[in-house]
Amino acid sequence: MKTALLAFLICIFSAGVFAQRKGLPPFEDYPVKQEFHGKPARINVRSCYLARTFRTMLKEAVELGPNFAGHYGINYWGCGTECIQIGIVDLKTGNVYMPSFSAQVGVETRANSRLLVVNPPARLKEEFRNEPLPEFYFQTRYYLWNRGKLVLIYPMELKGKINDILKSCELR
């Protein structure tokens, strides 16, 4: 009887850990092959039609150094009420990528990971505590940097709902 109870409890706790691990994508699941340690290239303002407009903020992304996907500098800045524009600079080539979506409370990245977290849970909690939030506008979203594009990987049900009014600049 004790063995059956112990086996049952192990299954219950293991399922919880497995479900938690299965749910939110962790940074370590998306490693980069190598990180950049050289001198950054000049920003190529012709690589993205918005780059010239935001060149000061993009220069700050370069100054921050590689903080995303191995050799990219990422920075973000306000673009209105509850609107944060994201800019990514390839430190090897100087090419700029600016996604067509915005964040509301910030982003989270790692230099050694291709994962970008928009509206990180800790920042949402800090900003809004336990207030109810609109269904998808303030939801945490997980994007994977893949061949010069950010691809939504979680939650998938948002894929069709995200506002893509702005035209994005994608690296070629």
Helices and strands as residue ranges (DSSP letters): H 2-23, G 27-29, H 55-64, E 72-80, E 83-90, E 96-97, E 107-108, E 115-118, H 121-128, E 141-146, E 149-154, G 156-158
